[in-house]
Amino acid sequence: MGYWQDDEWYWRLEWTDSLMPVEVVEAESLVELLVDVRLVRGKEDRRKWMPDSSGLFSVRSTYSFLQNMSVTTFESDITTALHRLWLNDVPSK
């Protein structure tokens, strides 16, 4: 996964199997995302859901996040399906 050297974390991703071409592209995207992740030795990790100001995940915040994305990001049928899903009268747990 990675290693510490002089109090700096270096990512080293290793895979158990050879990656398919599409997986190589995804792995490269992951590495690009991880470049900006700064770990601090001795500090406990925490989770934060960035699309919501509270930092907590919710279906509503995810739906709002998806709705605010560029229309070209999703095909119109997916956008319609998300809208219908949210309006569906389904009882909560």
Secondary structure, DSSP 8 states (H G I E B T S, - for coil): -EEEETTEEEE----SS---HHHHHHHHHHHHHHHT----TT-------TTSTT----HHHHHHHHHHS-GGGS-HHHHHHHHHHHHS-----
